[in-house]
């Protein structure tokens, strides 16, 4: 039997240096649509200048985009990295003008139009640094903070996708609650150029995984994550012990007069071999950790989305248990990260005694930096999951807050 589909429109604004992230936003929208279309009777329409603007005349190009996109959207997503953009005559850049229009809509609709702002913290190649543009980005960040907006940062496209998906789930739920409660949507135009079938068959998702299936995937993968984490911690502990023993032997050689240079060479080459072996092991275990963690987080996020958009499925006790499990997982990663950071600091004290050791310690520091970065991103995603569950619990216990989120 067919059912009506309600549309929630999402407008994406950013300068030209975030093309990968723009693709990522579309992928997130597609993923959420595969869930909320069936579970909530919703479809998210992504509005972008690439897809929804077309050649025409106006005061300037941004004015044309404004008139064609209009203000008919429920959620605004703004992104910035190293570029601010070019002035439009009404604002410092097209993205800033689009933000100002969205913020005005937020005020007009008393918070029903949602505003989400993200800043990329990706490294910038030295040749691409434009100090003037970067200063303008920082000034824009300060400007929106004064307006009371909570913005978010991300380190890479993959983590951005996961964080955005969790954030959008919250915003879509809020917008949908307004539709359910009969809140009037005050729109001035209909900008979407997409024509979408407004009905969906109830048996379209017969073979889809349910939230219990997805939670099993999460549990299985995170059990393997714990094993991998333990294994990686064991590797770093073994390396520390090996380096300590070799340092003692070198110290003993220093105290014994007349030692042949070859004795030092054998020990130093052995140190380099130990370090290289650790780097090789980590190059295998770290991608495994990443893949297991990613699959587990995706399954968890999809499970939570399905459970909530179908009107329940997880009890309050189960959700509180998940918060405890997430906190435990984060604690384990945090402990491992702390140990690796400490070990990383000690590697800076290794003297440049031989080419083999110098090369090995350089590889070691790069490897440790990769592990620290991966673990830090993982902890950030776990924090987001915890925050998502806490917001669900908050809505269950206290209902809708009278304080609107921007």
Long-range contacts (C-beta under 8 A, 24 or more apart in sequence): 1-201, 1-202, 2-199, 2-200, 2-201, 2-202, 3-41, 3-199, 3-200, 3-202, 4-41, 4-198, 4-199, 5-37, 5-41, 5-42, 5-43, 5-196, 5-197, 5-198, 5-199, 5-200, 6-41, 6-42, 6-43, 6-176, 6-179, 7-42, 7-43, 7-44, 7-45, 7-192, 7-196, 8-42, 8-43, 8-44, 8-45, 8-74, 8-75, 8-172, 8-175, 8-176, 9-44, 9-45, 9-46, 9-47, 9-72, 9-73, 9-74, 9-75, 9-191, 9-192, 10-44, 10-45, 10-46, 10-47, 10-73, 10-74, 10-75, 10-76, 10-77, 10-168, 11-47, 11-48, 11-69, 11-73, 11-75, 11-76, 11-77, 11-98, 11-102, 12-46, 12-47, 12-48, 12-77, 12-79, 13-76, 13-77, 13-78, 13-79, 13-94, 13-95, 13-98, 13-99, 13-102, 14-78, 14-79, 14-80, 14-95, 15-80, 15-81, 15-83, 15-84, 15-85, 15-93, 15-94, 15-95, 16-83, 16-85, 17-81, 17-82, 17-83, 18-79, 18-80, 18-81, 18-120, 20-157, 21-79, 21-81, 21-118, 21-120, 21-157, 21-160, 22-48, 22-79, 24-157, 24-160, 24-161, 24-164, 25-77, 25-79, 25-164, 27-161, 28-161, 28-164, 28-165, 28-168, 29-168, 31-165, 31-302, 32-165, 32-168, 32-169, 32-172, 32-305, 35-302, 35-305, 35-306, 35-309, 36-172, 36-305, 36-309, 37-200, 38-200, 38-204, 38-205, 38-208, 39-305, 39-306, 39-309, 39-310, 40-172, 40-176, 40-309, 41-200, 42-172, 42-176, 43-196, 44-168, 44-172, 45-192, 45-194, 45-196, 47-73, 47-191, 47-192, 51-193, 51-194, 52-191, 52-192, 52-193, 59-89, 60-88, 60-89, 61-94, 62-88, 62-90, 62-94, 62-97, 63-88, 65-94, 65-98, 66-97, 66-98, 66-101, 68-191, 69-191, 70-187, 70-188, 70-189, 70-190, 70-191, 71-101, 71-105, 71-187, 71-188, 71-189, 71-191, 72-187, 72-188, 72-189, 72-190, 72-191, 72-192, 73-102, 73-105, 73-113, 73-191, 74-112, 74-113, 74-114, 74-175, 74-185, 75-113, 75-114, 75-116, 75-168, 75-171, 75-172, 75-175, 76-102, 76-105, 76-106, 76-113, 76-114, 76-115, 76-116, 77-116, 77-118, 77-164, 78-102, 78-115, 78-116, 78-117, 78-118, 79-117, 79-118, 79-119, 79-120, 80-117, 80-118, 80-119, 80-120, 80-137, 80-140, 80-141, 81-119, 81-120, 81-122, 81-124, 81-137, 82-120, 82-124, 82-128, 82-129, 82-130, 82-133, 82-134, 82-137, 83-130, 83-133, 83-137, 84-133, 84-136, 84-137, 84-140, 92-136, 92-140, 93-136, 96-140, 99-144, 103-147, 103-149, 106-406, 108-186, 109-185, 109-186, 110-404, 111-404, 111-405, 111-406, 112-175, 112-178, 112-183, 112-185, 114-171, 114-174, 114-175, 114-405, 114-406, 115-149, 115-406, 116-152, 116-167, 116-168, 116-171, 117-144, 117-149, 117-151, 117-152, 118-151, 118-152, 118-153, 118-154, 118-160, 118-164, 119-151, 119-152, 119-153, 119-154, 120-153, 120-154, 120-160, 121-153, 121-154, 121-155, 122-155, 122-156, 147-406, 148-406, 149-406, 150-405, 150-406, 155-373, 155-376, 155-377, 156-377, 158-294, 159-377, 159-380, 159-381, 162-294, 162-297, 162-298, 162-301, 162-381, 162-384, 163-380, 163-381, 163-384, 165-301, 166-301, 166-384, 166-385, 166-387, 166-388, 167-384, 169-301, 169-304, 169-305, 169-308, 169-388, 170-388, 170-391, 173-308, 173-309, 174-405, 177-400, 209-302, 210-306, 211-302, 211-303, 211-304, 211-306, 211-307, 211-310, 211-313, 211-314, 212-303, 212-313, 214-299, 214-300, 214-302, 214-303, 214-306, 215-299, 215-300, 215-303, 217-295, 217-296, 217-299, 218-296, 218-297, 218-299, 218-300, 218-303, 220-296, 221-292, 221-293, 221-295, 221-296, 221-299, 222-292, 222-293, 222-296, 222-329, 224-292, 225-289, 225-292, 225-293, 225-296, 225-329, 226-329, 226-332, 228-285, 228-288, 228-289, 228-292, 229-289, 229-332, 229-333, 229-336, 231-285, 232-282, 232-285, 232-286, 232-289, 232-336, 232-371, 233-336, 233-339, 235-278, 235-281, 235-282, 235-285, 236-278, 236-339, 236-340, 236-343, 238-278, 239-274, 239-275, 239-278, 240-343, 242-271, 242-274, 243-271, 243-274, 243-275, 246-270, 246-271, 246-274, 265-354, 268-353, 268-354, 268-356, 268-357, 269-354, 269-356, 271-357, 271-360, 272-354, 272-356, 272-357, 272-359, 272-360, 273-360, 275-357, 275-360, 275-361, 275-363, 275-364, 276-360, 276-363, 278-364, 278-367, 279-360, 279-363, 279-364, 279-367, 282-367, 282-370, 282-371, 283-367, 286-370, 286-371, 286-374, 289-374, 290-374, 293-378, 293-381, 297-381, 297-385, 300-385, 301-385, 301-388, 304-385, 304-388, 304-389, 304-392, 308-392, 316-393, 316-396, 316-397, 319-389, 319-392, 319-393, 320-393, 322-389, 323-386, 323-389, 323-390, 326-382, 326-385, 326-386, 326-389, 327-386, 329-382, 330-379, 330-382, 330-383, 330-386, 333-375, 333-378, 333-379, 333-382, 334-379, 336-375, 337-372, 337-375, 337-376, 337-379, 340-368, 340-371, 340-372, 340-375, 341-372, 343-368, 344-368, 344-369, 344-372
